[in-house]
Amino acid sequence: MLYSIQKWEDWMYGLARASIYTFFYILAVYTQSNWLLTVYFRKGVYTRYIIVSLLILILLVTLRMFTEYWVLYLNLTYHQFYGFNLSHWAFVFVTQLLASLFGILLRIAMNYTWLLQTQEKIRTQQLMAEMNLLKSQVQPHFLFNTLNNIYYLAHSKSEKTTVMIAKLSDMMRYFLEEAPKEKVPLSIEVEFIKDYIELEKIRIPYPVQIELCLDGLKEEVLVSPMLLMPLVENVFKHGIDKTQSKSWAKMKLHTETSYVRFEVTNSLWPQSSNTKGLGLKNLKKRLEMIYNGNHILTIQSDIGQFTAILQIPLQDAS
């Protein structure tokens, strides 16, 4: 019987001690991290922060001393440690001080995590803003070239003017509905490229060899809007001489298991410079921001020929 009573008192003692310790430790941590540091320290009133922190520490130590005395000493008399003695005071003071220091470290860690998240959010917003700026630069560049083509046809009273305006209307719909999106299906991007090629071919007064080969395209593949267009525009700006009949261009777009590959090869006239245009500069910036180096863009200019190969990671709607 005495053994059972002893075990019961030990169990009650352990539960009471754990409850008291936990309550006052949580109170110290919460007071430091959620009140003192935010109300006083963050506002720069450091002297008041130190004074209030010491007063709170003394208050918690005193309350804990009396609580442990009433609960653990008076009711469980064989635990003499919890009386009003120096060792008990020192133990309570040191442990409460450590709990307060933990509250300070916790607030520092929380603020640091919040700062990292805020910086990442700002960086993402800046990248999105720059990305949108680059896309907005692509659109006026494209429209300028297309309007020039329409002006040329209208000036020459060509019957192709109405066809070109209709094509332009379809492409403007793409700008309004698809271009603002972060990703679009590759099939929609391909249709846009086809319309653009048809627009450019209307202006050329003679037949030219322009091939667009589509191999194994997957409908669920997604790409960034207008990502492939700079390479296509570059063909007609530098590779197709509208005064010559020997211009040519070959484009091949295909998807593999893990990537999308777009190869462009076209004629290059001596006076042209395919590598220094605004479109290619914007393309390089966009690729770096989207894929962070996880892409391949090779550009090579030889005598009479220009080759560009773009390979990007495959992304699908799933």
Secondary structure, 3 states (H helix, E strand, C coil): CHHHHHHHHHHHHHHHHHHHHHHHHHHHHHHHHHHHHHHHHCCCCHHHHHHHHHHHHHHHHHHHHHHHHHHHHCCCCCCHHHCCCHHHHHHHHHHHHHHHHHHHHHHHHHHHHHHHHHHHHHHHHHHHHHHHHHHHHHHHHHHHHHHHHHHHHHHCCCCCHHHHHHHHHHHHHHHHHCCCCCCEEHHHHHHHHHHHHHHHHHHCCCCCEEEEEEECCCCCEEECCCCCHHHHHHHHHHHCCCCCCCCEEEEEEEECCCEEEEEEEEECCCCCCCCCCHHHHHHHHHHHHHHCCCCEEEEEEECCEEEEEEEEECEECC
